[in-house]
Amino acid sequence: MRKAAGYTQKELAEEIGATRRVIAYYETESEHPPANLLVDLAQALKVSTDELLGVKPVKKVSQPDSRLLRRMQQIEKLDAATKRQVIQVIDTFIENAKLKKQA
């Protein structure tokens, strides 16, 4: 679920106020995270606690790449000049991809 949501272990840990080691442990060593992390994990991963615990199947909803969305939110917080530079770089990559597609 973490990977599907576009998180690294470190990013998810930061999102819920835990350590990367805690996330790694619950992915490899334990079937279920502790109750005090359930709600935060479910909210971060945009699933219900029942889905997180495997009580209900995970709904496969087509969502935008949440990792990309988080990056865009971080870009929004930059000063105007830096934001313009980042957007120019992104525009360059998009234009390059269009040209490659046409060729």
C-alpha positions in Angstrom: 0.0 0.0 0.0 2.9 2.4 0.8 4.4 1.9 -2.6 1.1 2.2 -4.4 0.5 5.5 -2.5 3.9 6.7 -3.8 5.7 6.9 -0.5 9.2 5.8 0.4 9.5 4.3 3.9 11.2 7.6 5.1 8.5 9.8 3.6 5.7 7.7 5.1 7.4 7.8 8.5 7.7 11.5 8.3 4.1 11.9 7.3 2.9 10.0 10.4 5.5 11.1 12.8 7.3 7.8 13.1 10.8 6.5 12.1 11.7 4.7 8.9 12.7 1.8 11.0 9.2 1.5 12.4 7.7 1.4 8.9 10.2 -1.2 7.8 9.4 -3.3 10.8 5.7 -3.3 10.2 6.2 -4.1 6.5 8.5 -7.1 7.1 8.2 -8.4 10.7 4.6 -7.9 11.7 1.3 -8.4 10.1 -0.4 -5.4 11.6 0.9 -2.0 12.8 0.0 -1.0 16.4 -3.3 0.6 17.1 -1.8 4.0 17.8 -0.5 4.2 14.2 -3.5 2.7 12.4 -5.5 5.9 11.9 -2.4 7.9 10.8 -1.3 5.2 8.4 -4.8 4.9 6.9 -5.1 8.6 6.4 -1.7 8.9 4.8 -2.3 6.0 2.5 -5.9 7.1 1.8 -7.4 3.8 2.7 -9.7 2.7 5.5 -8.4 1.0 8.6 -10.3 -2.1 7.6 -8.4 -2.1 4.2 -5.1 -1.5 6.1 -5.8 -4.5 8.3 -6.9 -6.7 5.5 -10.5 -7.0 6.8 -11.8 -5.5 3.5 -10.2 -5.6 0.1 -8.4 -2.5 -1.0 -10.4 -0.5 -3.4 -8.5 0.1 -6.6 -9.2 3.7 -7.4 -7.2 5.5 -10.1 -5.6 8.4 -8.3 -2.9 10.8 -9.4 0.6 10.0 -8.3 0.5 11.1 -4.7 4.3 11.4 -4.6 4.2 13.8 -7.4 1.3 15.7 -5.7 3.4 16.1 -2.6 6.3 17.4 -4.6 4.0 20.0 -6.2 2.8 21.1 -2.8 6.4 21.6 -1.8 7.1 23.6 -4.9 4.1 25.8 -4.1 5.8 26.8 -0.9 9.0 28.0 -2.6 9.7 31.7 -3.3 8.4 33.0 -6.7 11.8 33.1 -8.4 12.7 29.5 -7.4 9.2 28.3 -8.3 9.6 29.8 -11.8 12.9 28.0 -12.3 11.4 24.7 -11.3 8.4 25.2 -13.6 10.8 26.0 -16.5 12.7 22.8 -15.9 9.5 20.8 -15.8 8.3 22.6 -19.0 11.6 21.6 -20.7 11.1 17.9 -19.9 7.5 18.0 -21.1 8.4 19.7 -24.3 11.2 17.2 -24.9 8.8 14.3 -24.3 6.4 15.8 -26.9 9.2 16.1 -29.4 10.3 12.6 -28.9 6.8 11.3 -29.3 6.4 13.2 -32.6 9.7 11.8 -34.0 
